[in-house]
Amino acid sequence: MPIGAVDRAAPGPIAEAADTDLGPEVVIRPSKGLVPLNLRDLWAYRNLLYFLCWRDIKVRYKQTFLGASWALLQPVLNMIIFTVIFGNLAHLKSEGVPYPVFSYTALLPWTFFAYAMTQSANSLVNSAYLVSKVYLPRLIIPIASAMAGLVDFALAFLVLIGLMIYYHIAPTIALFLLPLFLLLAMLAALAVGIGLSALNVQYRDVRYVVPFLSQVWMYATPVVYASSLATGKLHVILSLNPMTGVVEGFRWALLGRQGLDIGALTLSAAATILVLVASLYYFRRVEQQFADMV
């Protein structure tokens, strides 16, 4: 870093600069209250965000045997397994929709969420050379890792189109709201992934907890079953899951078999925002230690 430059990522001191005849004068003062998030830095480094996202996409598909086919195989194989076990053997209700379409419509956002959360959680440790060598807003790293999953989502969405054509299911006009539910899935992945990425720098066993967390979380989300099966307090608890609103929103926008539960969607969105804000402040508070611990 050049002499006189200020690391804007450090949450401790706050610096003010003023031009003088001897050059820029830097005044360092201790921060007061909550650590500033400095989210404006993300816009200033948007080109780097694009570069890191593109890097993660190329690394994911470089020197692979299956290549982009893996983005299709994972949700399709899960759909087949869920259809056999939960659709044919357990006879779970699918709200009048063929179970393969019912489950795949939920697997589509869930697979994106699980991938984005996992990659975001491991991003800082995997990019240790960036964190310790150069200055950049560290938040860019987990965000770029999460955004790389959009390519897999787009490829997997083609399978859903084929399923809907095969079963003669026409999408509703609410299809235009689908990007909003995808954005909510992205925010939910970042809400958890950003906090876990900071924890992963301090405690390296976090990377072993993330796959287990993802697996348990999937069964706490109405992926293989309908949320209407939960009633009373159980329905409220289920709605506090950030991914409940996303999954139900996808089914409503694509299949339109039942009305959208605004109350459940509101609870899911509120839980996402609260966790995201808490993760951002925790990330910024411990960020100054990353270079020494990564």
C-alpha positions as CSV (number, residue, x, y, z in Angstrom):
1,M,0.0,0.0,0.0
2,P,1.4,3.4,-0.9
3,I,2.6,5.7,1.9
4,G,-0.2,7.9,3.2
5,A,-2.9,5.6,1.9
6,V,-5.6,4.5,4.2
7,D,-6.9,0.9,4.3
8,R,-10.7,1.6,4.2
9,A,-11.4,-2.0,5.1
10,A,-10.0,-1.6,8.6
11,P,-13.0,-1.2,11.0
12,G,-10.9,0.3,13.9
13,P,-9.7,3.8,13.0
14,I,-11.4,6.3,10.9
15,A,-9.2,8.5,8.8
16,E,-9.7,12.0,7.3
17,A,-7.4,13.4,4.7
18,A,-6.7,17.0,3.7
19,D,-4.4,18.5,1.1
20,T,-1.5,20.6,2.3
21,D,1.7,22.0,0.8
22,L,3.6,18.9,2.1
23,G,1.1,16.5,0.6
24,P,-2.0,14.7,1.8
25,E,-2.4,14.9,5.6
26,V,-4.1,11.9,7.2
27,V,-5.8,12.2,10.6
28,I,-6.5,8.9,12.3
29,R,-9.2,8.8,14.9
30,P,-10.7,5.9,16.8
31,S,-14.1,4.7,15.6
32,K,-17.1,5.3,17.8
33,G,-20.2,3.1,18.0
34,L,-21.0,0.6,15.3
35,V,-18.3,-0.1,12.7
36,P,-19.2,1.5,9.4
37,L,-20.0,-1.0,6.7
38,N,-18.6,1.1,3.8
39,L,-20.8,-0.6,1.3
40,R,-20.0,2.2,-1.2
41,D,-16.7,0.5,-1.7
42,L,-18.5,-2.4,-3.4
43,W,-19.6,-0.1,-6.2
44,A,-16.2,1.5,-6.5
45,Y,-14.7,-2.0,-7.0
46,R,-17.5,-3.4,-9.2
47,N,-15.0,-4.2,-12.0
48,L,-13.1,-6.4,-9.5
49,L,-16.3,-8.0,-8.4
50,Y,-17.0,-9.0,-12.0
51,F,-13.4,-10.3,-12.5
52,L,-13.6,-12.5,-9.3
53,C,-17.0,-13.8,-10.3
54,W,-15.8,-14.7,-13.8
55,R,-12.6,-16.3,-12.2
56,D,-14.8,-18.6,-10.0
57,I,-16.9,-19.6,-13.0
58,K,-13.9,-20.6,-15.1
59,V,-12.2,-22.4,-12.2
60,R,-15.4,-24.4,-11.6
61,Y,-15.6,-25.8,-15.1
62,K,-11.9,-25.9,-16.1
63,Q,-10.4,-29.4,-16.5
64,T,-13.6,-31.2,-15.5
65,F,-15.0,-34.3,-17.1
66,L,-18.6,-33.5,-16.8
67,G,-18.2,-29.7,-17.1
68,A,-21.5,-27.8,-17.1
69,S,-23.4,-31.1,-17.0
70,W,-22.8,-31.2,-13.2
71,A,-25.1,-28.2,-12.9
72,L,-27.9,-30.3,-14.4
73,L,-27.1,-33.7,-12.8
74,Q,-27.2,-32.6,-9.2
75,P,-30.8,-31.3,-9.1
76,V,-32.0,-33.9,-11.6
77,L,-30.7,-36.8,-9.6
78,N,-32.1,-35.3,-6.4
79,M,-35.5,-34.9,-8.1
80,I,-35.4,-38.6,-9.1
81,I,-34.5,-39.8,-5.6
82,F,-37.2,-37.6,-4.0
83,T,-39.8,-38.6,-6.5
84,V,-39.2,-42.3,-5.8
85,I,-38.9,-42.0,-2.0
86,F,-41.3,-39.2,-1.1
87,G,-43.6,-39.1,-4.1
88,N,-44.1,-42.9,-4.8
89,L,-43.3,-44.5,-1.4
90,A,-44.3,-41.9,1.2
91,H,-47.1,-40.4,-1.0
92,L,-46.5,-36.9,0.1
93,K,-49.0,-34.3,-1.2
94,S,-47.8,-32.2,-4.1
95,E,-50.7,-29.8,-4.3
96,G,-52.1,-31.3,-7.5
97,V,-48.8,-31.0,-9.4
98,P,-46.8,-34.0,-10.7
99,Y,-44.3,-34.7,-8.0
100,P,-41.2,-34.4,-10.3
101,V,-42.2,-30.8,-11.2
102,F,-43.2,-30.1,-7.6
103,S,-39.9,-31.1,-6.1
104,Y,-37.7,-29.7,-8.9
105,T,-39.3,-26.3,-8.7
106,A,-38.1,-26.2,-5.1
107,L,-34.8,-27.9,-5.8
108,L,-33.9,-25.2,-8.3
109,P,-33.6,-22.3,-5.8
110,W,-32.4,-24.6,-3.0
111,T,-29.5,-25.9,-5.1
112,F,-28.5,-22.3,-5.9
113,F,-28.8,-21.3,-2.3
114,A,-26.7,-24.3,-1.0
115,Y,-24.0,-23.7,-3.6
116,A,-23.8,-19.9,-3.0
117,M,-23.8,-20.3,0.8
118,T,-21.0,-23.0,0.7
119,Q,-18.8,-21.1,-1.7
120,S,-19.3,-17.9,0.1
121,A,-18.4,-19.5,3.5
122,N,-15.1,-20.9,2.1
123,S,-14.2,-17.9,-0.1
124,L,-11.9,-16.1,2.2
125,V,-9.8,-19.1,3.0
126,N,-9.6,-20.1,-0.6
127,S,-8.5,-16.6,-1.6
128,A,-5.9,-16.1,1.2
129,Y,-3.4,-14.7,-1.3
130,L,-5.7,-11.8,-2.1
131,V,-6.6,-11.1,1.5
132,S,-3.0,-11.0,2.7
133,K,-1.3,-9.4,-0.2
134,V,-3.4,-6.5,-1.6
135,Y,-6.1,-4.1,-0.5
136,L,-9.7,-4.7,-1.6
137,P,-13.0,-4.6,0.1
138,R,-13.0,-8.1,1.5
139,L,-16.8,-8.3,1.2
140,I,-16.3,-8.6,-2.6
141,I,-14.8,-12.1,-2.2
142,P,-17.8,-13.9,-0.6
143,I,-20.2,-11.9,-2.8
144,A,-18.4,-12.9,-6.0
145,S,-18.3,-16.5,-5.0
146,A,-22.0,-16.6,-4.4
147,M,-22.9,-14.9,-7.7
148,A,-21.0,-17.5,-9.6
149,G,-23.8,-19.9,-8.8
150,L,-26.1,-18.0,-11.1
151,V,-24.6,-19.8,-14.1
152,D,-25.6,-23.2,-12.6
153,F,-29.1,-21.8,-11.9
154,A,-29.6,-20.7,-15.5
155,L,-28.5,-24.1,-16.8
156,A,-30.7,-26.0,-14.3
157,F,-33.7,-23.8,-15.2
158,L,-33.7,-25.3,-18.7
159,V,-34.5,-28.7,-17.2
160,L,-37.5,-27.2,-15.4
161,I,-38.8,-25.7,-18.7
162,G,-38.5,-29.2,-20.3
163,L,-40.5,-30.7,-17.3
164,M,-43.2,-28.1,-17.6
165,I,-43.6,-28.7,-21.3
166,Y,-43.7,-32.5,-20.8
167,Y,-46.4,-32.3,-18.1
168,H,-48.3,-29.6,-20.0
169,I,-48.0,-27.0,-17.2
170,A,-48.1,-23.4,-18.3
171,P,-46.4,-20.7,-16.2
172,T,-48.5,-17.9,-14.7
173,I,-48.2,-14.2,-15.2
174,A,-46.4,-14.1,-11.8
175,L,-43.4,-15.5,-13.6
176,F,-42.2,-11.9,-14.0
177,L,-41.7,-11.8,-10.2
178,L,-39.3,-14.8,-10.2
179,P,-36.2,-12.5,-10.2
180,L,-37.3,-11.1,-6.9
181,F,-37.5,-14.5,-5.3
182,L,-34.1,-15.3,-6.8
183,L,-32.7,-12.1,-5.3
184,L,-34.2,-13.1,-1.9
185,A,-32.4,-16.5,-2.3
186,M,-29.1,-14.7,-3.0
187,L,-29.5,-12.4,0.0
188,A,-30.3,-15.5,2.2
189,A,-27.1,-17.2,1.0
190,L,-25.0,-14.1,1.6
191,A,-26.6,-13.6,5.0
192,V,-25.3,-16.9,6.2
193,G,-22.2,-17.2,3.9
194,I,-20.7,-13.9,4.9
195,G,-20.9,-14.6,8.6
196,L,-19.5,-18.2,8.1
197,S,-16.7,-16.9,5.9
198,A,-15.5,-14.7,8.8
199,L,-15.8,-17.5,11.2
200,N,-14.0,-19.8,8.8
201,V,-10.9,-17.6,9.0
202,Q,-10.8,-18.0,12.8
203,Y,-12.0,-21.6,13.1
204,R,-11.1,-23.8,10.1
205,D,-13.4,-26.6,11.1
206,V,-16.3,-24.4,10.0
207,R,-15.9,-25.8,6.4
208,Y,-16.8,-29.2,7.7
209,V,-19.9,-27.9,9.4
210,V,-21.3,-26.2,6.3
211,P,-22.2,-29.4,4.3
212,F,-24.0,-30.8,7.4
213,L,-25.8,-27.5,8.0
214,S,-26.9,-27.4,4.3
215,Q,-28.3,-31.0,4.5
216,V,-30.2,-30.4,7.7
217,W,-31.5,-27.0,6.4
218,M,-32.9,-28.6,3.3
219,Y,-35.2,-30.8,5.3
220,A,-36.3,-27.8,7.4
221,T,-37.3,-26.2,4.1
222,P,-40.5,-27.2,2.2
223,V,-38.5,-28.8,-0.7
224,V,-39.8,-32.4,-0.6
225,Y,-43.1,-31.5,1.1
226,A,-45.7,-28.6,0.9
227,S,-45.6,-25.9,3.6
228,S,-49.3,-26.4,4.0
229,L,-48.6,-29.6,6.0
230,A,-47.4,-27.4,8.8
231,T,-50.1,-25.7,10.8
232,G,-50.3,-23.4,13.8
233,K,-47.0,-22.6,15.6
234,L,-45.1,-25.0,13.4
235,H,-46.1,-23.0,10.4
236,V,-44.8,-19.8,12.0
237,I,-41.5,-21.5,12.9
238,L,-41.2,-22.8,9.3
239,S,-41.9,-19.4,7.9
240,L,-38.9,-18.0,9.9
241,N,-36.7,-20.0,7.6
242,P,-35.4,-17.6,5.0
243,M,-35.7,-20.2,2.3
244,T,-39.3,-21.0,3.0
245,G,-40.5,-17.8,1.3
246,V,-38.2,-18.4,-1.6
247,V,-39.3,-22.0,-2.3
248,E,-43.0,-21.1,-1.9
249,G,-42.5,-18.0,-4.1
250,F,-41.0,-20.1,-6.9
251,R,-43.8,-22.6,-6.8
252,W,-46.4,-19.9,-6.8
253,A,-44.8,-17.9,-9.6
254,L,-44.2,-21.0,-11.8
255,L,-47.1,-23.3,-11.0
256,G,-49.7,-21.0,-9.6
257,R,-51.6,-23.8,-7.9
258,Q,-52.3,-21.8,-4.7
259,G,-52.1,-18.3,-3.5
260,L,-48.9,-16.8,-2.2
261,D,-48.7,-16.8,1.6
262,I,-47.8,-13.1,2.2
263,G,-47.4,-13.6,5.9
264,A,-44.8,-16.5,5.5
265,L,-43.0,-14.5,2.8
266,T,-42.8,-11.5,5.1
267,L,-41.4,-13.5,8.0
268,S,-38.8,-15.2,5.7
269,A,-37.7,-11.8,4.2
270,A,-37.5,-10.2,7.6
271,A,-35.4,-13.1,9.0
272,T,-33.1,-12.8,5.9
273,I,-32.6,-9.0,6.4
274,L,-31.9,-9.4,10.1
275,V,-29.3,-12.2,9.6
276,L,-27.7,-10.3,6.7
277,V,-27.2,-7.1,8.7
278,A,-25.8,-9.0,11.7
279,S,-23.4,-10.9,9.4
280,L,-22.2,-7.7,7.7
281,Y,-21.4,-6.0,11.0
282,Y,-19.7,-9.1,12.4
283,F,-17.7,-9.4,9.2
284,R,-16.6,-5.7,9.4
285,R,-15.7,-6.0,13.0
286,V,-13.3,-8.9,12.6
287,E,-12.1,-8.0,9.1
288,Q,-8.9,-6.3,10.3
289,Q,-7.7,-9.7,11.6
290,F,-8.1,-11.5,8.3
291,A,-4.6,-10.8,6.9
292,D,-2.9,-12.1,10.1
293,M,-5.1,-15.3,10.5
294,V,-5.9,-16.4,6.9
